[in-house]
Amino acid sequence: MSHPSTPSELSDRSEPETAPLTESEPGEAPKSPQDSYVKLAMRNMVRKRGTSLKHFFLTTAGLLGLLVGLAYLTR
């Protein structure tokens, strides 16, 4: 799936980027089954590996900081 890069390509698009899940043309077989949410999420994580790792480490550091801060305040 390619994304348009110029405004003229954006205005030439007449169809929505995401198709409804339940509608299909009568007499036309579905082209491919819909991927599951987990499969799409895993594909996105692999594609954006640096962002996922950054968010993981920021979350880990934040939780550790919160726990150390609470331990210090409640000692």
N, C-alpha and C positions, 0 to 999 in steps of 0.2 A: 504494500500500500504506500503510494507516494503522496507526500504532502505538497500542496501548491506553494510556490515560493514568491510569486508576484501577485499583486492585487488583481491583475486581469485574469489570472488563473482562478483566483478566488471567486470572482464574479461570474465566471463561465460555468461554475458548478450549479446544476439544477437539482441534484439529488442530495439528501442528507448523508452525512458521513456514516452514521450508524443506521442500520435497517431495523425495523421492528422485529421482535423475536417470533411473533405468532403469525404474522401475515405472510402469505406466499401467493404467487400468481396462480390462477387456476390452470390446470393442465401442464404445469411446469414443475419438474422434480427439483427439490432443493439441491443446490450446487455442491455444498459441503456442510457437514454437521457443525453446529455451533460449538466452539471450544468451551470447556468448562471454565469457571471463574478461577479455579486454582491453576489450571494450565496457563491461562493468560497472565496471571500474577507471576508465576514462575518465569515465563518468557520475558516479562517486563523486568524482573529482577536481574536476569542474566544480561539483558540488553543494557541496563543502566547500573552496572555493577558498582561503579565508584560512588554513585549517589546512595545506593542501598547500604554499602559499607559505612559511609560517612554517617548516615542516619542511625545505623546500629551502634556505632561507637559513641555518638553524641548521646543517645538514649542511655547506654550503659554508664557513661560518665555522669550523666545527670542523676540517674538513680543511685549510684554510689555516693555522689555528693550529697544527695538528700538524706540517705541513710546515715552517713557520717555526721552531717549537720544535726540530725535528730538525736543521734547518740550523744553528741557533745552537749546539746541543750538539755537533755534529760539525765545527765550523769549524776 
